[in-house]
Amino acid sequence: NPWYLALAFLVHYSTFIFRGARWRLLLRNTQGDDAPVPGVLYCSQLLLLGWFANAVGWLRLGDAYRAYLHRDEQGASFPRTIGTILAERTLDAILVVLMLAAAVPFLVSDTGRAAWAVLGLAVVLVFLLAFVLAAMTWAREWTLRKLPDRLSEHYRRFQEGTMGSFRRVLPATVLGLLGWLAEVGRLYLVVQALDLDLGLAVIVFLTLANSLLTLFPTPGGLGAVESGVSGLAVRLSSLASSAAVAMVLVDRAISYASIIALGALVFVLRQAFRRRSSGTGRPLVQPGSVEDR
């Protein structure tokens, strides 16, 4: 059903609006309510470019690229921006664990061990992130004393960006949850478009497993996502392997291939605009907004 697929496409890209609004909130948390912060559409655009960089590059460098663009175009502190992205990832990891914990009990069967294994991986990731945040807090003064002055200042900004992002955690959590529900909605609509018999708990689980498998250090988790999600779909449902592969390929056409196409288009248009702005002598950064980078 092409109409379901078109709706899945639109629902998927709504996640950038929710995540862009959340990132803007985290930036405002670290800079104060009166500081100039880019708008939601700008933050969503940088998120799309970060996902594009992850989709075409290795080792998930898209987050660093997003922070670089924010520094380059807005004059923001690169370490502080990286801190907001670490906080963003921590909130995402917690939401993934909570949503998996809600879905996994409905999947327990003879093949339920795979579901528990994915949940266990997500829990380990949350504990690792919690350990990092705790270490950043407890060892802050010791680290600042041990580092050279320049690195100490960068670390101070990074720590402030990370911990300061949690100042208004409830609205940030709600926006993050809406972003994840948009991704769940995308897969649900793909399943409806292909007329497959897949329960809601399985759809939620496969969406979150997809996100964890993208951590594999290939471009966009290429290879790991396709094999992992289709294998889990077969184990946790009555789908034939061919139907599971078809579902994953259609879903990845929206969540991966379209990111490359649209991300490349946005990248080219932005580069053309920057060249035109440079040629007319208009500043790309507003006067007075430049921090120590």
Secondary structure, 3 states (H helix, E strand, C coil): CHHHHHHHHHHHHHHHHHHHHHHHHHHHHHHCCCCCCCCHHHHHHHHHHHHHHHHHCCCCCHHHHHHHHHHHHHCCCHHHHHHHHHHHHHHHHHHHHHHHHHHHHHCCCCCCHHHHHHHHHHHHHHHHHHHHHHHHHHCHHHHHHHCCHHHHHHHHHHHHHHHHHHHHHHHHHHHHHHHHHHHHHHHHHHHHHCCCCCCHHHHHHHHHHHHHHCCCCCHHHCCHHHHHHHHHHHHHCCCCHHHHHHHHHHHHHHHHHHHHHHHHHHHHHHHHHHHHHHHHCCCCCCCCCCCCC
